[in-house]
């Protein structure tokens, strides 16, 4: 079977629940992001899940950046 997807193999075939249990897809200012939840509402951006190229050009949403969520989507 061949699986054509833009998602990385680690998200499709998850080995450890602890590694991926803190990851969530959220909408932050209208941009879908894959984030890793930290303490409280603070999280680290892992991946931009948008198809809009302008979202990738915004330096505020680069992977590794920290954001604070006020409400999960």
mmCIF file of the N, C-alpha and C atoms, coordinates in Angstrom:
data_MODEL
# 
_entry.id   MODEL 
# 
loop_
_atom_site.group_PDB 
_atom_site.id 
_atom_site.type_symbol 
_atom_site.label_atom_id 
_atom_site.label_alt_id 
_atom_site.label_comp_id 
_atom_site.label_asym_id 
_atom_site.label_entity_id 
_atom_site.label_seq_id 
_atom_site.pdbx_PDB_ins_code 
_atom_site.Cartn_x 
_atom_site.Cartn_y 
_atom_site.Cartn_z 
_atom_site.occupancy 
_atom_site.B_iso_or_equiv 
_atom_site.pdbx_formal_charge 
_atom_site.auth_seq_id 
_atom_site.auth_comp_id 
_atom_site.auth_asym_id 
_atom_site.auth_atom_id 
_atom_site.pdbx_PDB_model_num 
ATOM 1   N N  . UNK A 1 1  ? 0.840   -1.169 0.000  1.00 0.00 ? 1  UNK A N  1 
ATOM 2   C CA . UNK A 1 1  ? 0.000   0.000  0.000  1.00 0.00 ? 1  UNK A CA 1 
ATOM 3   C C  . UNK A 1 1  ? 0.885   1.232  0.000  1.00 0.00 ? 1  UNK A C  1 
ATOM 4   N N  . UNK A 1 2  ? 0.545   2.222  -0.823 1.00 0.00 ? 2  UNK A N  1 
ATOM 5   C CA . UNK A 1 2  ? 1.264   3.482  -0.889 1.00 0.00 ? 2  UNK A CA 1 
ATOM 6   C C  . UNK A 1 2  ? 0.353   4.562  -0.325 1.00 0.00 ? 2  UNK A C  1 
ATOM 7   N N  . UNK A 1 3  ? 0.892   5.345  0.577  1.00 0.00 ? 3  UNK A N  1 
ATOM 8   C CA . UNK A 1 3  ? 0.135   6.407  1.223  1.00 0.00 ? 3  UNK A CA 1 
ATOM 9   C C  . UNK A 1 3  ? 0.711   7.748  0.784  1.00 0.00 ? 3  UNK A C  1 
ATOM 10  N N  . UNK A 1 4  ? -0.055  8.523  0.022  1.00 0.00 ? 4  UNK A N  1 
ATOM 11  C CA . UNK A 1 4  ? 0.375   9.829  -0.431 1.00 0.00 ? 4  UNK A CA 1 
ATOM 12  C C  . UNK A 1 4  ? -0.178  10.877 0.524  1.00 0.00 ? 4  UNK A C  1 
ATOM 13  N N  . UNK A 1 5  ? 0.696   11.562 1.233  1.00 0.00 ? 5  UNK A N  1 
ATOM 14  C CA . UNK A 1 5  ? 0.255   12.555 2.197  1.00 0.00 ? 5  UNK A CA 1 
ATOM 15  C C  . UNK A 1 5  ? 1.370   13.559 2.442  1.00 0.00 ? 5  UNK A C  1 
ATOM 16  N N  . UNK A 1 6  ? 0.990   14.752 2.888  1.00 0.00 ? 6  UNK A N  1 
ATOM 17  C CA . UNK A 1 6  ? 1.984   15.759 3.257  1.00 0.00 ? 6  UNK A CA 1 
ATOM 18  C C  . UNK A 1 6  ? 2.385   15.636 4.724  1.00 0.00 ? 6  UNK A C  1 
ATOM 19  N N  . UNK A 1 7  ? 1.687   14.803 5.461  1.00 0.00 ? 7  UNK A N  1 
ATOM 20  C CA . UNK A 1 7  ? 1.969   14.625 6.878  1.00 0.00 ? 7  UNK A CA 1 
ATOM 21  C C  . UNK A 1 7  ? 3.219   13.772 7.067  1.00 0.00 ? 7  UNK A C  1 
ATOM 22  N N  . UNK A 1 8  ? 4.048   14.096 8.057  1.00 0.00 ? 8  UNK A N  1 
ATOM 23  C CA . UNK A 1 8  ? 5.231   13.278 8.295  1.00 0.00 ? 8  UNK A CA 1 
ATOM 24  C C  . UNK A 1 8  ? 4.861   11.894 8.826  1.00 0.00 ? 8  UNK A C  1 
ATOM 25  N N  . UNK A 1 9  ? 5.733   10.964 8.608  1.00 0.00 ? 9  UNK A N  1 
ATOM 26  C CA . UNK A 1 9  ? 5.493   9.577  9.006  1.00 0.00 ? 9  UNK A CA 1 
ATOM 27  C C  . UNK A 1 9  ? 5.238   9.455  10.506 1.00 0.00 ? 9  UNK A C  1 
ATOM 28  N N  . UNK A 1 10 ? 5.885   10.309 11.306 1.00 0.00 ? 10 UNK A N  1 
ATOM 29  C CA . UNK A 1 10 ? 5.740   10.230 12.756 1.00 0.00 ? 10 UNK A CA 1 
ATOM 30  C C  . UNK A 1 10 ? 4.317   10.544 13.215 1.00 0.00 ? 10 UNK A C  1 
ATOM 31  N N  . UNK A 1 11 ? 3.592   11.368 12.453 1.00 0.00 ? 11 UNK A N  1 
ATOM 32  C CA . UNK A 1 11 ? 2.218   11.684 12.832 1.00 0.00 ? 11 UNK A CA 1 
ATOM 33  C C  . UNK A 1 11 ? 1.239   10.600 12.395 1.00 0.00 ? 11 UNK A C  1 
ATOM 34  N N  . UNK A 1 12 ? 1.570   9.884  11.344 1.00 0.00 ? 12 UNK A N  1 
ATOM 35  C CA . UNK A 1 12 ? 0.678   8.838  10.855 1.00 0.00 ? 12 UNK A CA 1 
ATOM 36  C C  . UNK A 1 12 ? 0.880   7.553  11.636 1.00 0.00 ? 12 UNK A C  1 
ATOM 37  N N  . UNK A 1 13 ? 2.134   7.169  11.810 1.00 0.00 ? 13 UNK A N  1 
ATOM 38  C CA . UNK A 1 13 ? 2.471   5.948  12.540 1.00 0.00 ? 13 UNK A CA 1 
ATOM 39  C C  . UNK A 1 13 ? 3.111   6.339  13.864 1.00 0.00 ? 13 UNK A C  1 
ATOM 40  N N  . UNK A 1 14 ? 2.288   6.679  14.811 1.00 0.00 ? 14 UNK A N  1 
ATOM 41  C CA . UNK A 1 14 ? 2.792   7.141  16.090 1.00 0.00 ? 14 UNK A CA 1 
ATOM 42  C C  . UNK A 1 14 ? 3.270   5.971  16.933 1.00 0.00 ? 14 UNK A C  1 
ATOM 43  N N  . UNK A 1 15 ? 4.507   6.072  17.412 1.00 0.00 ? 15 UNK A N  1 
ATOM 44  C CA . UNK A 1 15 ? 5.095   5.006  18.210 1.00 0.00 ? 15 UNK A CA 1 
ATOM 45  C C  . UNK A 1 15 ? 4.810   5.179  19.691 1.00 0.00 ? 15 UNK A C  1 
ATOM 46  N N  . UNK A 1 16 ? 5.049   6.332  20.216 1.00 0.00 ? 16 UNK A N  1 
ATOM 47  C CA . UNK A 1 16 ? 4.904   6.592  21.636 1.00 0.00 ? 16 UNK A CA 1 
ATOM 48  C C  . UNK A 1 16 ? 3.779   7.597  21.870 1.00 0.00 ? 16 UNK A C  1 
ATOM 49  N N  . UNK A 1 17 ? 2.812   7.216  22.671 1.00 0.00 ? 17 UNK A N  1 
ATOM 50  C CA . UNK A 1 17 ? 1.723   8.142  22.971 1.00 0.00 ? 17 UNK A CA 1 
ATOM 51  C C  . UNK A 1 17 ? 2.229   9.341  23.761 1.00 0.00 ? 17 UNK A C  1 
ATOM 52  N N  . UNK A 1 18 ? 3.238   9.142  24.604 1.00 0.00 ? 18 UNK A N  1 
ATOM 53  C CA . UNK A 1 18 ? 3.776   10.249 25.392 1.00 0.00 ? 18 UNK A CA 1 
ATOM 54  C C  . UNK A 1 18 ? 4.375   11.327 24.498 1.00 0.00 ? 18 UNK A C  1 
ATOM 55  N N  . UNK A 1 19 ? 5.001   10.927 23.391 1.00 0.00 ? 19 UNK A N  1 
ATOM 56  C CA . UNK A 1 19 ? 5.614   11.889 22.485 1.00 0.00 ? 19 UNK A CA 1 
ATOM 57  C C  . UNK A 1 19 ? 4.578   12.737 21.760 1.00 0.00 ? 19 UNK A C  1 
ATOM 58  N N  . UNK A 1 20 ? 3.420   12.167 21.473 1.00 0.00 ? 20 UNK A N  1 
ATOM 59  C CA . UNK A 1 20 ? 2.425   12.852 20.668 1.00 0.00 ? 20 UNK A CA 1 
ATOM 60  C C  . UNK A 1 20 ? 1.183   13.255 21.455 1.00 0.00 ? 20 UNK A C  1 
ATOM 61  N N  . UNK A 1 21 ? 1.117   12.893 22.712 1.00 0.00 ? 21 UNK A N  1 
ATOM 62  C CA . UNK A 1 21 ? -0.051  13.204 23.526 1.00 0.00 ? 21 UNK A CA 1 
ATOM 63  C C  . UNK A 1 21 ? -0.239  14.691 23.785 1.00 0.00 ? 21 UNK A C  1 
ATOM 64  N N  . UNK A 1 22 ? 0.833   15.451 23.717 1.00 0.00 ? 22 UNK A N  1 
ATOM 65  C CA . UNK A 1 22 ? 0.745   16.887 23.961 1.00 0.00 ? 22 UNK A CA 1 
ATOM 66  C C  . UNK A 1 22 ? 0.552   17.682 22.681 1.00 0.00 ? 22 UNK A C  1 
ATOM 67  N N  . UNK A 1 23 ? 0.538   17.036 21.528 1.00 0.00 ? 23 UNK A N  1 
ATOM 68  C CA . UNK A 1 23 ? 0.383   17.746 20.261 1.00 0.00 ? 23 UNK A CA 1 
ATOM 69  C C  . UNK A 1 23 ? -1.088  17.931 19.924 1.00 0.00 ? 23 UNK A C  1 
ATOM 70  N N  . UNK A 1 24 ? -1.405  19.112 19.429 1.00 0.00 ? 24 UNK A N  1 
ATOM 71  C CA . UNK A 1 24 ? -2.777  19.432 19.026 1.00 0.00 ? 24 UNK A CA 1 
ATOM 72  C C  . UNK A 1 24 ? -2.746  20.305 17.783 1.00 0.00 ? 24 UNK A C  1 
ATOM 73  N N  . UNK A 1 25 ? -3.789  20.211 16.989 1.00 0.00 ? 25 UNK A N  1 
ATOM 74  C CA . UNK A 1 25 ? -3.966  21.136 15.881 1.00 0.00 ? 25 UNK A CA 1 
ATOM 75  C C  . UNK A 1 25 ? -4.944  22.199 16.362 1.00 0.00 ? 25 UNK A C  1 
ATOM 76  N N  . UNK A 1 26 ? -4.504  23.455 16.333 1.00 0.00 ? 26 UNK A N  1 
ATOM 77  C CA . UNK A 1 26 ? -5.318  24.568 16.800 1.00 0.00 ? 26 UNK A CA 1 
ATOM 78  C C  . UNK A 1 26 ? -5.398  25.623 15.709 1.00 0.00 ? 26 UNK A C  1 
ATOM 79  N N  . UNK A 1 27 ? -6.392  26.467 15.814 1.00 0.00 ? 27 UNK A N  1 
ATOM 80  C CA . UNK A 1 27 ? -6.509  27.613 14.934 1.00 0.00 ? 27 UNK A CA 1 
ATOM 81  C C  . UNK A 1 27 ? -6.121  28.839 15.746 1.00 0.00 ? 27 UNK A C  1 
ATOM 82  N N  . UNK A 1 28 ? -5.026  29.482 15.355 1.00 0.00 ? 28 UNK A N  1 
ATOM 83  C CA . UNK A 1 28 ? -4.513  30.647 16.069 1.00 0.00 ? 28 UNK A CA 1 
ATOM 84  C C  . UNK A 1 28 ? -4.527  31.827 15.111 1.00 0.00 ? 28 UNK A C  1 
ATOM 85  N N  . UNK A 1 29 ? -5.365  32.815 15.390 1.00 0.00 ? 29 UNK A N  1 
ATOM 86  C CA . UNK A 1 29 ? -5.555  33.982 14.526 1.00 0.00 ? 29 UNK A CA 1 
ATOM 87  C C  . UNK A 1 29 ? -5.919  33.558 13.107 1.00 0.00 ? 29 UNK A C  1 
ATOM 88  N N  . UNK A 1 30 ? -6.730  32.511 12.991 1.00 0.00 ? 30 UNK A N  1 
ATOM 89  C CA . UNK A 1 30 ? -7.206  32.033 11.702 1.00 0.00 ? 30 UNK A CA 1 
ATOM 90  C C  . UNK A 1 30 ? -6.235  31.146 10.947 1.00 0.00 ? 30 UNK A C  1 
ATOM 91  N N  . UNK A 1 31 ? -5.110  30.787 11.564 1.00 0.00 ? 31 UNK A N  1 
ATOM 92  C CA . UNK A 1 31 ? -4.104  29.953 10.914 1.00 0.00 ? 31 UNK A CA 1 
ATOM 93  C C  . UNK A 1 31 ? -4.064  28.594 11.612 1.00 0.00 ? 31 UNK A C  1 
ATOM 94  N N  . UNK A 1 32 ? -4.290  27.491 10.886 1.00 0.00 ? 32 UNK A N  1 
ATOM 95  C CA . UNK A 1 32 ? -4.195  26.176 11.526 1.00 0.00 ? 32 UNK A CA 1 
ATOM 96  C C  . UNK A 1 32 ? -2.740  25.812 11.799 1.00 0.00 ? 32 UNK A C  1 
ATOM 97  N N  . UNK A 1 33 ? -2.453  25.467 13.045 1.00 0.00 ? 33 UNK A N  1 
ATOM 98  C CA . UNK A 1 33 ? -1.090  25.159 13.473 1.00 0.00 ? 33 UNK A CA 1 
ATOM 99  C C  . UNK A 1 33 ? -1.066  23.844 14.236 1.00 0.00 ? 33 UNK A C  1 
ATOM 100 N N  . UNK A 1 34 ? 0.001   23.074 14.063 1.00 0.00 ? 34 UNK A N  1 
ATOM 101 C CA . UNK A 1 34 ? 0.269   21.913 14.896 1.00 0.00 ? 34 UNK A CA 1 
ATOM 102 C C  . UNK A 1 34 ? 1.177   22.410 16.002 1.00 0.00 ? 34 UNK A C  1 
ATOM 103 N N  . UNK A 1 35 ? 0.728   22.284 17.248 1.00 0.00 ? 35 UNK A N  1 
ATOM 104 C CA . UNK A 1 35 ? 1.481   22.816 18.382 1.00 0.00 ? 35 UNK A CA 1 
ATOM 105 C C  . UNK A 1 35 ? 1.726   21.723 19.413 1.00 0.00 ? 35 UNK A C  1 
ATOM 106 N N  . UNK A 1 36 ? 2.729   21.948 20.247 1.00 0.00 ? 36 UNK A N  1 
ATOM 107 C CA . UNK A 1 36 ? 3.016   21.077 21.384 1.00 0.00 ? 36 UNK A CA 1 
ATOM 108 C C  . UNK A 1 36 ? 2.690   21.868 22.641 1.00 0.00 ? 36 UNK A C  1 
ATOM 109 N N  . UNK A 1 37 ? 1.738   21.363 23.402 1.00 0.00 ? 37 UNK A N  1 
ATOM 110 C CA . UNK A 1 37 ? 1.277   22.069 24.597 1.00 0.00 ? 37 UNK A CA 1 
ATOM 111 C C  . UNK A 1 37 ? 2.313   21.974 25.705 1.00 0.00 ? 37 UNK A C  1 
ATOM 112 N N  . UNK A 1 38 ? 2.564   23.089 26.368 1.00 0.00 ? 38 UNK A N  1 
ATOM 113 C CA . UNK A 1 38 ? 3.448   23.149 27.523 1.00 0.00 ? 38 UNK A CA 1 
ATOM 114 C C  . UNK A 1 38 ? 2.597   23.470 28.739 1.00 0.00 ? 38 UNK A C  1 
ATOM 115 N N  . UNK A 1 39 ? 3.183   24.029 29.749 1.00 0.00 ? 39 UNK A N  1 
ATOM 116 C CA . UNK A 1 39 ? 2.445   24.361 30.967 1.00 0.00 ? 39 UNK A CA 1 
ATOM 117 C C  . UNK A 1 39 ? 1.423   25.454 30.689 1.00 0.00 ? 39 UNK A C  1 
ATOM 118 N N  . UNK A 1 40 ? 0.238   25.277 31.214 1.00 0.00 ? 40 UNK A N  1 
ATOM 119 C CA . UNK A 1 40 ? -0.821  26.273 31.041 1.00 0.00 ? 40 UNK A CA 1 
ATOM 120 C C  . UNK A 1 40 ? -1.287  26.359 29.603 1.00 0.00 ? 40 UNK A C  1 
ATOM 121 N N  . UNK A 1 41 ? -1.413  27.579 29.110 1.00 0.00 ? 41 UNK A N  1 
ATOM 122 C CA . UNK A 1 41 ? -1.872  27.802 27.736 1.00 0.00 ? 41 UNK A CA 1 
ATOM 123 C C  . UNK A 1 41 ? -0.718  28.103 26.782 1.00 0.00 ? 41 UNK A C  1 
ATOM 124 N N  . UNK A 1 42 ? 0.519   27.982 27.251 1.00 0.00 ? 42 UNK A N  1 
ATOM 125 C CA . UNK A 1 42 ? 1.674   28.241 26.408 1.00 0.00 ? 42 UNK A CA 1 
ATOM 126 C C  . UNK A 1 42 ? 1.985   27.009 25.570 1.00 0.00 ? 42 UNK A C  1 
ATOM 127 N N  . UNK A 1 43 ? 2.333   27.227 24.301 1.00 0.00 ? 43 UNK A N  1 
ATOM 128 C CA . UNK A 1 43 ? 2.663   26.108 23.429 1.00 0.00 ? 43 UNK A CA 1 
ATOM 129 C C  . UNK A 1 43 ? 3.721   26.530 22.415 1.00 0.00 ? 43 UNK A C  1 
ATOM 130 N N  . UNK A 1 44 ? 4.360   25.516 21.830 1.00 0.00 ? 44 UNK A N  1 
ATOM 131 C CA . UNK A 1 44 ? 5.409   25.729 20.836 1.00 0.00 ? 44 UNK A CA 1 
ATOM 132 C C  . UNK A 1 44 ? 4.881   25.284 19.480 1.00 0.00 ? 44 UNK A C  1 
ATOM 133 N N  . UNK A 1 45 ? 5.063   26.104 18.465 1.00 0.00 ? 45 UNK A N  1 
ATOM 134 C CA . UNK A 1 45 ? 4.605   25.779 17.111 1.00 0.00 ? 45 UNK A CA 1 
ATOM 135 C C  . UNK A 1 45 ? 5.519   24.709 16.518 1.00 0.00 ? 45 UNK A C  1 
ATOM 136 N N  . UNK A 1 46 ? 4.917   23.624 16.049 1.00 0.00 ? 46 UNK A N  1 
ATOM 137 C CA . UNK A 1 46 ? 5.669   22.555 15.400 1.00 0.00 ? 46 UNK A CA 1 
ATOM 138 C C  . UNK A 1 46 ? 5.565   22.634 13.881 1.00 0.00 ? 46 UNK A C  1 
ATOM 139 N N  . UNK A 1 47 ? 4.383   23.010 13.380 1.00 0.00 ? 47 UNK A N  1 
ATOM 140 C CA . UNK A 1 47 ? 4.160   23.011 11.933 1.00 0.00 ? 47 UNK A CA 1 
ATOM 141 C C  . UNK A 1 47 ? 2.982   23.916 11.594 1.00 0.00 ? 47 UNK A C  1 
ATOM 142 N N  . UNK A 1 48 ? 3.087   24.607 10.464 1.00 0.00 ? 48 UNK A N  1 
ATOM 143 C CA . UNK A 1 48 ? 1.968   25.379 9.935  1.00 0.00 ? 48 UNK A CA 1 
ATOM 144 C C  . UNK A 1 48 ? 1.185   24.448 9.027  1.00 0.00 ? 48 UNK A C  1 
ATOM 145 N N  . UNK A 1 49 ? -0.117  24.321 9.262  1.00 0.00 ? 49 UNK A N  1 
ATOM 146 C CA . UNK A 1 49 ? -0.936  23.378 8.508  1.00 0.00 ? 49 UNK A CA 1 
ATOM 147 C C  . UNK A 1 49 ? -1.770  24.058 7.425  1.00 0.00 ? 49 UNK A C  1 
ATOM 148 N N  . UNK A 1 50 ? -1.470  25.301 7.122  1.00 0.00 ? 50 UNK A N  1 
ATOM 149 C CA . UNK A 1 50 ? -2.252  26.090 6.175  1.00 0.00 ? 50 UNK A CA 1 
ATOM 150 C C  . UNK A 1 50 ? -1.791  25.845 4.741  1.00 0.00 ? 50 UNK A C  1 
ATOM 151 N N  . UNK A 1 51 ? -2.691  26.082 3.796  1.00 0.00 ? 51 UNK A N  1 
ATOM 152 C CA . UNK A 1 51 ? -2.330  26.016 2.378  1.00 0.00 ? 51 UNK A CA 1 
ATOM 153 C C  . UNK A 1 51 ? -2.090  27.408 1.802  1.00 0.00 ? 51 UNK A C  1 
ATOM 154 N N  . UNK A 1 52 ? -2.212  28.446 2.626  1.00 0.00 ? 52 UNK A N  1 
ATOM 155 C CA . UNK A 1 52 ? -2.002  29.825 2.197  1.00 0.00 ? 52 UNK A CA 1 
ATOM 156 C C  . UNK A 1 52 ? -0.514  30.173 2.321  1.00 0.00 ? 52 UNK A C  1 
ATOM 157 N N  . UNK A 1 53 ? 0.168   30.486 1.208  1.00 0.00 ? 53 UNK A N  1 
ATOM 158 C CA . UNK A 1 53 ? 1.608   30.769 1.266  1.00 0.00 ? 53 UNK A CA 1 
ATOM 159 C C  . UNK A 1 53 ? 1.965   31.991 2.114  1.00 0.00 ? 53 UNK A C  1 
ATOM 160 N N  . UNK A 1 54 ? 1.059   32.931 2.270  1.00 0.00 ? 54 UNK A N  1 
ATOM 161 C CA . UNK A 1 54 ? 1.366   34.118 3.069  1.00 0.00 ? 54 UNK A CA 1 
ATOM 162 C C  . UNK A 1 54 ? 1.523   33.779 4.551  1.00 0.00 ? 54 UNK A C  1 
ATOM 163 N N  . UNK A 1 55 ? 0.892   32.715 5.012  1.00 0.00 ? 55 UNK A N  1 
ATOM 164 C CA . UNK A 1 55 ? 1.052   32.306 6.407  1.00 0.00 ? 55 UNK A CA 1 
ATOM 165 C C  . UNK A 1 55 ? 2.478   31.848 6.688  1.00 0.00 ? 55 UNK A C  1 
ATOM 166 N N  . UNK A 1 56 ? 3.137   31.259 5.706  1.00 0.00 ? 56 UNK A N  1 
ATOM 167 C CA . UNK A 1 56 ? 4.504   30.784 5.880  1.00 0.00 ? 56 UNK A CA 1 
ATOM 168 C C  . UNK A 1 56 ? 5.516   31.927 5.889  1.00 0.00 ? 56 UNK A C  1 
ATOM 169 N N  . UNK A 1 57 ? 5.131   33.073 5.338  1.00 0.00 ? 57 UNK A N  1 
ATOM 170 C CA . UNK A 1 57 ? 6.034   34.217 5.279  1.00 0.00 ? 57 UNK A CA 1 
ATOM 171 C C  . UNK A 1 57 ? 6.011   35.048 6.562  1.00 0.00 ? 57 UNK A C  1 
ATOM 172 N N  . UNK A 1 58 ? 5.021   34.849 7.400  1.00 0.00 ? 58 UNK A N  1 
ATOM 173 C CA . UNK A 1 58 ? 4.897   35.612 8.646  1.00 0.00 ? 58 UNK A CA 1 
ATOM 174 C C  . UNK A 1 58 ? 5.845   35.027 9.687  1.00 0.00 ? 58 UNK A C  1 
ATOM 175 N N  . UNK A 1 59 ? 6.809   35.812 10.133 1.00 0.00 ? 59 UNK A N  1 
ATOM 176 C CA . UNK A 1 59 ? 7.837   35.332 11.060 1.00 0.00 ? 59 UNK A CA 1 
ATOM 177 C C  . UNK A 1 59 ? 7.295   35.027 12.454 1.00 0.00 ? 59 UNK A C  1 
ATOM 178 N N  . UNK A 1 60 ? 6.108   35.503 12.774 1.00 0.00 ? 60 UNK A N  1 
ATOM 179 C CA . UNK A 1 60 ? 5.530   35.226 14.096 1.00 0.00 ? 60 UNK A CA 1 
ATOM 180 C C  . UNK A 1 60 ? 5.142   33.758 14.250 1.00 0.00 ? 60 UNK A C  1 
ATOM 181 N N  . UNK A 1 61 ? 4.970   33.053 13.134 1.00 0.00 ? 61 UNK A N  1 
ATOM 182 C CA . UNK A 1 61 ? 4.469   31.678 13.178 1.00 0.00 ? 61 UNK A CA 1 
ATOM 183 C C  . UNK A 1 61 ? 5.494   30.661 12.692 1.00 0.00 ? 61 UNK A C  1 
ATOM 184 N N  . UNK A 1 62 ? 6.770   30.963 12.814 1.00 0.00 ? 62 UNK A N  1 
ATOM 185 C CA . UNK A 1 62 ? 7.785   30.001 12.400 1.00 0.00 ? 62 UNK A CA 1 
ATOM 186 C C  . UNK A 1 62 ? 7.836   28.841 13.396 1.00 0.00 ? 62 UNK A C  1 
ATOM 187 N N  . UNK A 1 63 ? 8.088   27.627 12.928 1.00 0.00 ? 63 UNK A N  1 
ATOM 188 C CA . UNK A 1 63 ? 8.198   26.490 13.848 1.00 0.00 ? 63 UNK A CA 1 
ATOM 189 C C  . UNK A 1 63 ? 9.271   26.743 14.905 1.00 0.00 ? 63 UNK A C  1 
ATOM 190 N N  . UNK A 1 64 ? 8.913   26.426 16.136 1.00 0.00 ? 64 UNK A N  1 
ATOM 191 C CA . UNK A 1 64 ? 9.791   26.674 17.269 1.00 0.00 ? 64 UNK A CA 1 
ATOM 192 C C  . UNK A 1 64 ? 9.387   27.892 18.073 1.00 0.00 ? 64 UNK A C  1 
ATOM 193 N N  . UNK A 1 65 ? 8.556   28.753 17.484 1.00 0.00 ? 65 UNK A N  1 
ATOM 194 C CA . UNK A 1 65 ? 8.092   29.946 18.189 1.00 0.00 ? 65 UNK A CA 1 
ATOM 195 C C  . UNK A 1 65 ? 7.096   29.559 19.269 1.00 0.00 ? 65 UNK A C  1 
ATOM 196 N N  . UNK A 1 66 ? 7.093   30.335 20.346 1.00 0.00 ? 66 UNK A N  1 
ATOM 197 C CA . UNK A 1 66 ? 6.167   30.108 21.451 1.00 0.00 ? 66 UNK A CA 1 
ATOM 198 C C  . UNK A 1 66 ? 4.984   31.059 21.302 1.00 0.00 ? 66 UNK A C  1 
ATOM 199 N N  . UNK A 1 67 ? 3.775   30.530 21.517 1.00 0.00 ? 67 UNK A N  1 
ATOM 200 C CA . UNK A 1 67 ? 2.563   31.343 21.511 1.00 0.00 ? 67 UNK A CA 1 
ATOM 201 C C  . UNK A 1 67 ? 1.742   30.998 22.754 1.00 0.00 ? 67 UNK A C  1 
ATOM 202 N N  . UNK A 1 68 ? 0.853   31.894 23.113 1.00 0.00 ? 68 UNK A N  1 
ATOM 203 C CA . UNK A 1 68 ? -0.041  31.670 24.233 1.00 0.00 ? 68 UNK A CA 1 
ATOM 204 C C  . UNK A 1 68 ? -1.459  31.617 23.690 1.00 0.00 ? 68 UNK A C  1 
ATOM 205 N N  . UNK A 1 69 ? -2.154  30.541 23.969 1.00 0.00 ? 69 UNK A N  1 
ATOM 206 C CA . UNK A 1 69 ? -3.526  30.380 23.510 1.00 0.00 ? 69 UNK A CA 1 
ATOM 207 C C  . UNK A 1 69 ? -4.483  30.888 24.586 1.00 0.00 ? 69 UNK A C  1 
ATOM 208 N N  . UNK A 1 70 ? -5.483  31.610 24.146 1.00 0.00 ? 70 UNK A N  1 
ATOM 209 C CA . UNK A 1 70 ? -6.512  32.041 25.084 1.00 0.00 ? 70 UNK A CA 1 
ATOM 210 C C  . UNK A 1 70 ? -7.705  31.116 25.032 1.00 0.00 ? 70 UNK A C  1 
ATOM 211 N N  . UNK A 1 71 ? -7.894  30.465 23.873 1.00 0.00 ? 71 UNK A N  1 
ATOM 212 C CA . UNK A 1 71 ? -9.007  29.540 23.704 1.00 0.00 ? 71 UNK A CA 1 
ATOM 213 C C  . UNK A 1 71 ? -8.618  28.522 22.656 1.00 0.00 ? 71 UNK A C  1 
ATOM 214 N N  . UNK A 1 72 ? -8.720  27.238 22.970 1.00 0.00 ? 72 UNK A N  1 
ATOM 215 C CA . UNK A 1 72 ? -8.406  26.174 22.005 1.00 0.00 ? 72 UNK A CA 1 
ATOM 216 C C  . UNK A 1 72 ? -9.503  26.066 20.976 1.00 0.00 ? 72 UNK A C  1 
ATOM 217 N N  . UNK A 1 73 ? -9.098  25.793 19.735 1.00 0.00 ? 73 UNK A N  1 
ATOM 218 C CA . UNK A 1 73 ? -10.072 25.621 18.659 1.00 0.00 ? 73 UNK A CA 1 
ATOM 219 C C  . UNK A 1 73 ? -10.147 24.168 18.257 1.00 0.00 ? 73 UNK A C  1 
# 
